[in-house]
C-alpha cells in the first residue's frame, strides 16, 4: 500500500489552490474547476469542491469545519519559510518552535481554517527518522 493523498473539501477550490501554491511554491494541477492538486515527490494535497462529494448526502464532509487534521509539509528550512510567508496574508498560529520530538515547526491556517504545519527535522533523532 502507498499513501496517495489527503483531500480537502472546500466551497472555493480556486482560492484554496491559490493559497497552497503561494505557501508551497508548487503550481497546482487544475484539471477542472472542481478539483486541484499540489503534487509533491511523496504525496498529493488534493482540493475538491463540495460538488465532488454531493453523492454522499448527509455523510458528505463539511468544508471549513476541520477540527482534527493538520496538513503537514517537510521543508528545508522552516525559519526561512516563515520569513517568506510573512509576505502573504497568512493566519499564523505562532512563530517557529522546536517540538519535543525534534522537528522545528510553524503552524498556520489556510483560508478555510485548516491547520497547516511546515516543519524541519533538527535534532539528530529527527534527522535520522527522515533519513538525513
C-alpha positions as CSV (number, residue, x, y, z in Angstrom):
1,X,0.0,0.0,0.0
2,X,1.2,3.5,-0.8
3,X,-0.2,6.7,0.7
4,X,-1.5,8.8,-2.2
5,X,-3.1,12.0,-0.9
6,X,-5.2,13.9,1.5
7,X,-8.2,15.7,0.0
8,X,-9.6,18.9,1.5
9,X,-13.2,19.7,0.6
10,X,-13.9,23.4,0.1
11,X,-16.6,25.8,-1.3
12,X,-13.8,27.6,-3.3
13,X,-11.3,25.4,-5.0
14,X,-9.5,28.3,-6.8
15,X,-9.0,30.3,-3.5
16,X,-7.6,27.3,-1.7
17,X,-5.4,26.2,-4.6
18,X,-4.0,29.7,-4.9
19,X,-3.2,29.7,-1.2
20,X,-1.4,26.4,-1.3
21,X,0.5,27.5,-4.4
22,X,1.8,30.5,-2.5
23,X,2.5,28.5,0.6
24,X,4.3,25.6,-1.0
25,X,5.8,27.3,-4.1
26,X,4.3,24.5,-6.2
27,X,1.9,25.1,-9.1
28,X,-1.3,23.2,-8.6
29,X,-2.6,20.9,-11.3
30,X,-6.1,22.0,-12.0
31,X,-7.8,19.6,-14.4
32,X,-11.3,21.2,-13.7
33,X,-12.8,24.0,-11.7
34,X,-13.9,21.3,-9.2
35,X,-10.5,19.8,-8.4
36,X,-6.9,20.7,-8.0
37,X,-3.8,19.0,-6.6
38,X,-0.5,20.1,-5.2
39,X,1.8,17.3,-6.2
40,X,5.0,16.6,-4.2
41,X,7.5,13.8,-4.7
42,X,5.9,11.7,-1.9
43,X,2.2,12.6,-2.0
44,X,-0.5,14.9,-3.0
45,X,-2.7,17.5,-1.4
46,X,-6.0,17.3,-3.3
47,X,-8.5,20.1,-3.2
48,X,-12.1,19.2,-4.1
49,X,-15.3,21.2,-4.4
50,X,-18.2,20.3,-2.3
51,X,-19.9,19.3,-5.5
52,X,-17.5,16.4,-5.8
53,X,-18.9,14.8,-2.7
54,X,-22.6,15.6,-3.1
55,X,-23.4,11.9,-3.7
56,X,-22.6,11.2,0.0
57,X,-25.6,13.2,1.1
58,X,-25.7,13.8,4.8
59,X,-22.4,11.9,5.1
60,X,-20.5,14.4,2.9
61,X,-17.6,16.3,4.5
62,X,-18.3,19.8,5.6
63,X,-15.9,22.5,4.3
64,X,-14.1,24.8,6.7
65,X,-15.1,22.5,9.6
66,X,-11.8,20.6,10.3
67,X,-11.0,20.3,14.0
68,X,-8.7,17.3,14.0
69,X,-6.4,17.1,11.0
70,X,-3.2,19.1,10.3
71,X,-1.8,19.2,6.8
72,X,2.0,18.9,7.1
73,X,4.8,19.6,4.7
74,X,8.5,18.9,5.5
75,X,10.6,21.9,4.3
76,X,14.3,22.5,4.0
77,X,14.3,25.5,6.5
78,X,11.2,26.3,8.4
79,X,12.6,29.7,9.7
80,X,13.3,30.8,6.1
81,X,9.8,29.7,5.1
82,X,8.3,31.7,8.0
83,X,10.2,34.8,6.7
84,X,8.9,34.2,3.1
85,X,5.3,33.6,4.2
86,X,5.3,36.9,6.1
87,X,4.9,38.5,2.7
88,X,1.5,36.9,2.2
89,X,-1.8,37.3,4.1
90,X,-1.2,34.2,6.4
91,X,-3.0,33.5,9.7
92,X,0.0,32.3,11.8
93,X,-0.8,30.3,14.9
94,X,2.6,31.3,16.3
95,X,6.3,31.6,15.3
96,X,8.5,28.6,14.6
97,X,9.2,26.4,17.7
98,X,11.2,23.2,18.2
99,X,8.9,20.4,19.3
100,X,10.0,17.8,21.9
101,X,10.2,15.1,19.1
102,X,12.9,17.1,17.3
103,X,11.1,19.0,14.5
104,X,11.2,22.8,14.2
105,X,7.6,23.6,13.4
106,X,5.5,26.5,12.1
107,X,1.7,26.3,12.3
108,X,-0.7,28.5,10.3
109,X,-4.2,28.3,8.9
110,X,-5.4,28.1,5.3
111,X,-8.3,30.3,4.2
112,X,-10.8,27.6,5.3
113,X,-9.3,27.5,8.7
114,X,-7.5,24.2,8.3
115,X,-4.2,23.9,10.3
116,X,-1.0,23.7,8.2
117,X,2.4,22.7,9.6
118,X,5.7,23.4,7.9
119,X,8.4,21.5,9.7
120,X,12.1,20.8,9.5
121,X,13.8,17.9,11.4
122,X,16.6,19.5,13.5
123,X,17.7,17.1,16.2
124,X,19.9,14.0,15.4
125,X,17.0,11.7,16.2
126,X,14.6,13.6,14.0
127,X,17.1,13.8,11.1
128,X,17.6,10.0,11.4
129,X,13.8,9.4,11.2
130,X,13.7,11.2,7.9
131,X,16.9,9.6,6.5
132,X,19.0,12.7,6.7
